[in-house]
Amino acid sequence: MGLPIPQLVLAESLNQKGKFIVIDGKQRLLSLQQFAGINLEDGIETLKLNGLEMLNGADYRSLCSDSRTNNYFAAFENQSIRTVVVRNWQKEEVLFLIFHRLNTGSVPLSPQELRQALHPGPFLKFVAKYSESSEAVKKVLGLSRPDFRMRDVELLVRYFAFRNYISTYSGNLKQFLDDTCKDLNKEWINGKERIEHQAEDFEAAVKTTFDIFGDNSFRKWDGRTYERRFNRAVFDIMTYYFSEEPVREKASDARTTVKSAFEKLCRSNNDFLRSMETTTKSKEATATRFTLWGESLGRVLRMPIKTPLKSKK
């Protein structure tokens, strides 16, 4: 007989005893919080019970205040939550391994949830808040509200990572994003204004991309049509170059030419195409797509554009 499956997996913070990182079971805790109505954000309503004859439509307050449901309220209050606590861990990789092993075969979870817990700080607080109001993020991912897996937050972290540290990219994307969060958290006092300005550039870069490509923005051209799936590799190169005001201004004036240049590059250059569909995270694939698209943009816009990574292609 196997051991009971825990309902929560926590890791004790190395820096603050008595504080814990939720590795697995976040949605269970959030559901309980929403049912109890504790510290809810504006616009979030408390959950109600459903599908139960006697308790259908009841919420936490009605259970508490109605003498007929005292027994159910007591049972809810006294119900234990089976929890495993990881203590004295030394490397973040251990938590990531546990995180992914627990979720193998289930709905994939974004590592950004764990990143938020492992590297809290003013930069990540800014990105999480900014993603909620960013029209560009909502349009790119087709969201009407913040993504509960934090994929919107991770998309912004990607943008800031490549915008500020692309020359140091070694091929390990997870580590690259982790290091970006740690560095920008640490540099926030001196870097806050720069990051806020870059956030404005992000909005303009996304707008320029949609002005040029329309509904096919951030998608790969397969030689006949644009794929339906959002492509993060295409997102990286478009937002990187169009975040520069001189580039996006010229690109906006030459929309048809820029779009044709991208389609031609996808159609005629196998290296460029592969860099967006297989092993996209490797240093060589990253250098290839950034270099080839930067050079192509420079030619069609007739302006010098510096490519950030040197490609062997």
C-alpha positions in Angstrom: 0.0 0.0 0.0 1.5 3.4 -1.0 1.8 6.5 1.1 -1.1 8.9 1.0 -0.7 11.6 -1.7 -0.1 15.0 -0.1 -2.6 17.8 -0.8 0.1 20.5 -0.4 3.8 20.5 -0.9 5.7 23.4 0.7 9.3 24.4 0.9 10.4 26.4 4.0 12.1 29.6 3.0 15.9 29.6 3.6 15.9 33.3 4.5 12.8 33.5 6.7 12.0 30.7 9.1 8.2 30.1 9.4 7.6 31.3 5.8 6.9 28.8 3.1 6.9 28.5 -0.7 3.9 26.7 -2.2 5.4 24.1 -4.7 2.1 22.2 -5.3 -1.4 22.9 -4.2 -1.6 26.6 -4.9 -5.0 26.3 -6.6 -6.4 24.4 -3.6 -5.3 27.2 -1.3 -6.6 29.9 -3.5 -10.0 28.1 -3.7 -10.2 27.9 0.1 -9.2 31.5 0.3 -11.9 32.5 -2.2 -14.5 30.4 -0.4 -13.7 32.0 3.0 -13.6 35.5 1.4 -10.2 36.4 2.9 -8.2 39.2 1.3 -9.9 39.0 -2.1 -8.9 41.4 -4.8 -11.4 43.8 -6.2 -14.0 42.1 -8.5 -13.3 38.6 -7.1 -16.5 37.1 -5.6 -16.6 34.5 -2.9 -17.2 30.9 -4.0 -20.4 29.1 -3.1 -21.1 25.4 -2.7 -22.8 23.7 -5.6 -24.4 20.3 -6.2 -25.2 19.6 -2.6 -28.9 19.3 -1.5 -28.8 20.9 1.9 -25.8 23.2 1.3 -26.4 24.2 -2.3 -25.6 27.9 -2.7 -24.0 28.3 0.7 -20.8 30.2 1.3 -18.5 30.4 4.3 -20.4 33.1 6.1 -23.8 31.4 5.8 -22.3 28.1 7.1 -20.9 30.0 10.0 -24.0 31.9 10.9 -26.8 29.3 10.3 -27.4 27.1 13.3 -28.6 24.3 10.9 -25.2 24.0 9.3 -23.0 24.2 12.5 -21.9 20.7 12.1 -20.8 21.2 8.5 -19.0 24.4 9.4 -17.1 22.7 12.3 -16.2 19.8 9.9 -14.8 22.4 7.4 -12.9 24.3 10.1 -11.3 21.1 11.5 -10.5 19.4 8.2 -6.8 18.7 8.0 -4.8 19.3 4.9 -2.1 16.6 4.3 1.1 18.5 3.7 4.7 17.7 2.9 7.3 20.3 3.9 10.7 20.4 2.2 13.4 21.8 4.6 17.1 22.6 4.3 17.1 22.6 0.5 20.3 24.1 -0.9 19.7 24.5 -4.6 16.7 25.9 -6.5 17.0 23.0 -9.0 15.8 20.7 -6.3 12.5 22.6 -6.0 12.1 22.9 -9.8 12.6 19.1 -10.0 10.0 18.4 -7.4 7.7 21.0 -9.0 7.8 19.3 -12.5 7.8 15.8 -11.2 4.6 16.5 -9.3 2.9 17.9 -12.4 4.0 15.3 -14.9 1.0 14.1 -16.9 -1.2 16.9 -15.6 -1.8 20.4 -16.9 1.6 22.0 -17.4 2.4 24.7 -14.9 4.4 27.8 -15.7 7.8 28.0 -13.9 7.0 31.7 -13.3 4.8 30.7 -10.3 7.8 29.2 -8.6 10.1 32.0 -9.8 7.8 34.5 -8.1 8.3 32.7 -4.8 12.0 32.1 -5.1 13.0 35.5 -6.3 10.6 38.0 -4.7 11.5 41.6 -5.1 10.5 45.0 -6.6 11.1 44.1 -10.2 8.9 41.0 -10.1 6.3 43.0 -8.2 6.4 45.6 -10.9 6.1 43.0 -13.7 3.3 41.2 -12.0 1.3 44.4 -11.5 2.1 45.8 -15.0 1.0 42.6 -16.7 -2.5 43.0 -15.3 -3.0 46.4 -17.0 -0.8 45.9 -20.1 -3.0 46.1 -23.2 -0.1 44.7 -25.2 0.2 41.5 -23.1 -3.5 40.9 -23.2 -3.5 41.3 -27.0 -0.5 39.0 -27.6 -1.9 36.2 -25.4 -5.6 36.9 -26.1 -6.4 37.4 -22.5 -9.2 39.4 -20.9 -7.9 38.9 -17.3 -4.5 38.0 -15.7 -3.4 34.5 -16.5 -3.6 32.3 -13.4 -0.5 30.4 -14.4 1.5 33.7 -14.8 2.3 33.1 -18.5 1.7 36.8 -19.0 4.2 37.7 -16.4 6.8 35.3 -17.8 6.3 36.8 -21.3 7.3 40.2 -19.9 10.2 38.8 -18.1 11.4 37.3 -21.4 11.2 40.7 -23.0 13.2 42.4 -20.3 15.7 39.6 -20.2 16.5 39.8 -23.9 16.3 43.5 -23.9 18.9 43.9 -21.2 21.1 40.8 -21.0 20.9 39.1 -24.4 24.7 39.3 -24.9 25.1 37.0 -21.8 22.7 34.4 -23.0 24.3 30.9 -22.8 21.5 28.7 -24.0 19.8 28.0 -20.6 16.6 29.9 -20.8 15.3 29.1 -17.3 18.6 30.2 -15.7 18.6 33.3 -18.0 15.2 34.4 -16.7 16.0 33.6 -13.1 19.2 35.7 -13.3 17.3 38.5 -14.9 14.8 38.6 -12.0 17.5 38.5 -9.4 19.6 41.2 -11.1 16.7 43.6 -11.8 15.4 43.1 -8.3 18.8 44.1 -6.9 19.2 47.0 -9.3 15.7 48.3 -8.9 16.5 51.6 -7.1 18.8 52.7 -9.9 17.1 50.8 -12.8 13.4 51.5 -12.1 13.1 54.4 -14.5 14.9 52.5 -17.3 12.6 49.5 -16.9 9.5 51.6 -16.9 10.6 53.3 -20.1 11.3 49.9 -21.6 7.8 48.8 -20.6 6.5 51.7 -22.7 8.7 50.6 -25.6 7.2 47.1 -25.2 3.7 48.5 -25.7 4.9 50.3 -28.8 6.8 47.3 -30.1 3.7 45.1 -29.9 1.5 47.8 -31.5 4.0 48.1 -34.4 4.0 44.3 -34.9 0.2 44.2 -35.1 0.2 47.2 -37.4 2.5 45.2 -39.8 1.3 41.6 -39.4 -2.3 42.0 -38.1 -3.8 38.8 -36.7 -0.7 36.9 -37.9 1.5 38.7 -35.4 4.1 36.6 -33.5 3.4 33.6 -35.8 5.7 31.7 -38.1 5.2 31.7 -41.9 5.5 28.2 -43.3 5.9 29.2 -46.9 2.1 29.3 -47.7 0.4 30.6 -44.6 1.0 31.7 -41.1 0.7 29.1 -38.3 -2.1 29.6 -35.9 0.0 29.0 -32.8 1.7 31.9 -31.0 5.5 31.5 -31.4 7.7 32.8 -28.5 10.8 32.8 -30.7 9.1 35.2 -33.1 7.8 37.3 -30.2 11.4 37.7 -28.9 12.9 39.0 -32.2 9.9 41.3 -33.0 9.7 43.0 -29.6 13.5 43.2 -29.4 14.0 45.2 -32.6 10.7 47.1 -32.6 11.4 48.3 -29.0 13.9 50.7 -30.6 12.0 53.8 -31.7 14.0 54.6 -34.9 13.5 51.0 -36.1 9.7 50.9 -35.4 9.1 54.3 -37.0 10.8 53.2 -40.2 9.1 49.8 -40.1 5.7 51.4 -39.7 6.3 53.4 -42.8 7.3 50.3 -44.7 4.8 47.7 -43.4 4.4 45.7 -46.6 8.1 45.5 -47.2 8.9 44.4 -43.7 6.2 41.7 -43.8 7.5 40.4 -47.1 11.0 40.4 -45.8 9.9 38.2 -42.9 8.0 35.8 -45.1 10.9 35.6 -47.5 13.3 34.8 -44.7 11.0 32.0 -43.4 10.6 30.7 -46.9 14.2 30.8 -48.2 16.4 30.4 -45.2 16.2 27.0 -43.5 18.5 28.0 -40.7 16.1 30.9 -39.7 13.1 28.6 -40.0 14.7 25.9 -37.8 15.7 28.5 -35.2 12.0 29.1 -34.6 10.7 25.6 -34.5 13.4 23.2 -33.1 15.8 23.7 -30.3 14.7 27.3 -30.1 16.4 27.8 -26.7 19.9 27.0 -27.7 22.5 29.8 -27.9 23.1 29.1 -31.6 19.4 29.0 -32.6 18.9 32.2 -30.6 21.8 33.9 -32.3 20.7 32.8 -35.7 17.2 34.2 -35.6 18.2 37.5 -33.9 21.1 38.0 -36.4 19.2 37.0 -39.6 16.1 39.1 -38.7 18.2 42.1 -37.6 20.2 42.0 -40.8 17.1 41.6 -43.0 15.5 44.5 -41.2 18.6 46.6 -41.7 18.5 45.9 -45.5 14.9 46.6 -46.1 14.8 49.7 -43.9 18.1 50.9 -45.2 19.5 51.7 -41.8 22.3 50.3 -39.6 20.9 47.8 -37.1 23.2 46.2 -34.6 22.6 42.5 -34.0 23.2 41.5 -30.3 24.6 38.0 -30.8 27.1 36.6 -33.4 25.8 33.7 -35.4 27.9 31.2 -37.3 25.3 31.1 -40.1 
